[in-house]
Amino acid sequence: MSTRLRIALGQVDFLVGDIPGNAGRIVEAARRAEALGADVLLLPELCLSGYPPEDLLFHRGFRSGITEWMARLREALPGAPAVVVGYPEYDGDTLYNSAAVFRGGTIVANHRKQLLPNYQVFDEKRYFHPGAGPTCFEVGGLRAALLICEDVWQPAPSAQARQAGAELGLVINASPFEQRKLARREAVLRERALETGMAFVYANLVGGQDELVFDGQSLVVDAGGNVVHRAPAFSEDIGIAEYVPGRPAGTWTGEIHEPFGTEHAVYEAIVTGVRDYVSKHGFPGVVIGLSGGIDSALVLAMAVDALGAERVHAVMMPSRFTSTISLEDAEAMARGLRVRYSLLPIEAMFEAALETLAAEFRGLPEDATEENIQARCRGILLMAISNKTGRIVLTTGNKSEMAVGYATLYGDMAGGFAPIKDCSKLLVYRLARWRNTRGAVIPRRIIDRPPSAELRDDQKDTDSLPPYEILDPILEDFIERDLSVREIVERGYDAETVARVLEMVRRNEYKRRQAPPGVRISARAFGRDWRYPITSGYRPGRG
């Protein structure tokens, strides 16, 4: 090989189930890569179907759509560059997660994913059969091997490709975002490069799909394990990495975008998730219950950043327990962000509910029931606005609350999407402070005040829960690390507190099953990768 090899990394946002639309995006990306002089274009895993297609794969109409548009792509794609397209391959009754190389109106290579992930949010063994062996093809005088996502996370497929004469690994991916995921990807690619002596080109999906957000950050790692190209995070991109042959391993040139810090990355992941969920569903906008507290303040800022102020409606619904400070701060923030702001007191609704229930409650002391009635009054109003305007309700509960049930079913949990559902309370504060470094949109008092649901006089979260500095690490140990009470106590926490927290988590599984979906940003979120039974005799506090 004596000429340069130009590889385009197609970091594109595809829509699950939109087969004709995705085919159009594939053709558009190919034409852009052609204009950039690329020899080959990599597109993400299962880009024709969107990822993850889940049980759509079983539908006969979906299958016929894939077959039809794979045939159409042969005619629609330009003769150059070669285009690597991820698609579900139906072979009789057997289904594969595959990558086809289109060139000059034909498919010159087809790889079937060998390793099928079946952990965390992945359940590919439900749908696909594993492929067998490496797949190589010639591009620009170089022998390249195709791999699909999980294929590169274990050594065997890359080693097989090298033994088959591959000089370069081309990897298409749908690798979802979570904290510290980029560093893990780069470490894996470095290992594969050093094991095989090959460079690896890693094209990743970008955009939001229900609970999952894909961050892009497509990569090229040279044969020495060095990152020589990194695409931007959370944005579409057709990036070019160029290889010049030479001894011993040739040279690479590309553009390296610096990765975001933790708070920046999480914030952008949630903004991306909100933007795509709202836009892909065709909602005209969102409505948010604004309380004057930190959670709803952060969600409001995220919604405006995702959608623009004109598509956001904030509603303050005070009760007899709402403080003047909360009223002032909520209005100040809404006015500052220039969103539509409504003030809808719930006192009359609350009084009517209490009056209606007076005979039923006679002789019984006040308790959380009266608090929950207030939350449900607010839920009625928000859902009524949603029904009338078509705007989706964004709920404002965080992961700490969802874990221990510090939320009202059919009240503050009522809505269509939960942006900060996977953010601990401590992370919520960190994100709020980070957002204010880009412009102080969240009033300082909201960040500094002790958190309170304001459902009774002088209420504080710590009346019902351990301080978040204690609660959140216990929850992380249990939810993300599966540690027992004994193991968590050995990390320095009070045994009685740990047992109490874990029992609250167990007891409130029924609430979480009825919660709206929300953006996943941790190694284990409530949703796709949390499958605890609702009815269970197991008591974690005994372990």
HELIX and SHEET records of a PDB file:
HELIX    1   1 ILE A   19  ALA A   35  1                                  17    
HELIX    2   2 GLU A   54  PHE A   58  5                                   5    
HELIX    3   3 ARG A   60  ALA A   76  1                                  17    
HELIX    4   4 GLU A  124  ARG A  126  5                                   3    
HELIX    5   5 CYS A  149  VAL A  152  5                                   4    
HELIX    6   6 PRO A  155  GLN A  163  1                                   9    
HELIX    7   7 LYS A  181  THR A  196  1                                  16    
HELIX    8   8 THR A  262  HIS A  281  1                                  20    
HELIX    9   9 ILE A  294  LEU A  307  1                                  14    
HELIX   10  10 ALA A  309  ARG A  311  5                                   3    
HELIX   11  11 THR A  324  LEU A  337  1                                  14    
HELIX   12  12 GLU A  347  PHE A  361  1                                  15    
HELIX   13  13 ALA A  368  THR A  389  1                                  22    
HELIX   14  14 LYS A  399  VAL A  404  1                                   6    
HELIX   15  15 LYS A  425  ASN A  436  1                                  12    
HELIX   16  16 ARG A  444  ASP A  448  1                                   5    
HELIX   17  17 ASP A  461  ASP A  463  5                                   3    
HELIX   18  18 TYR A  468  ILE A  479  1                                  12    
HELIX   19  19 VAL A  485  VAL A  489  1                                   5    
HELIX   20  20 ALA A  495  ARG A  507  1                                  13    
HELIX   21  21 GLU A  509  ARG A  513  1                                   5    
HELIX   22  22 PRO A  540  ARG A  542  5                                   3    
SHEET    1   A 7 THR A 106  ARG A 112  0                                        
SHEET    2   A 7 THR A  94  ARG A 103 -1                                        
SHEET    3   A 7 ALA A  82  ASP A  91 -1                                        
SHEET    4   A 7 VAL A  40  LEU A  42  1                                        
SHEET    5   A 7 LEU A   5  GLN A  11  1                                        
SHEET    6   A 7 ASP A 237  VAL A 244 -1                                        
SHEET    7   A 7 THR A 251  THR A 253 -1                                        
SHEET    1   B 6 CYS A 136  VAL A 139  0                                        
SHEET    2   B 6 LEU A 142  ILE A 148 -1                                        
SHEET    3   B 6 LEU A 168  ASN A 173  1                                        
SHEET    4   B 6 ALA A 199  ASN A 204  1                                        
SHEET    5   B 6 LEU A 219  VAL A 221 -1                                        
SHEET    6   B 6 VAL A 227  ARG A 230 -1                                        
SHEET    1   C 2 VAL A 206  GLN A 209  0                                        
SHEET    2   C 2 LEU A 212  ASP A 215 -1                                        
SHEET    1   D 4 ARG A 340  LEU A 343  0                                        
SHEET    2   D 4 VAL A 312  MET A 316  1                                        
SHEET    3   D 4 VAL A 286  LEU A 290  1                                        
SHEET    4   D 4 ILE A 392  LEU A 394  1                                        
END                                                                             
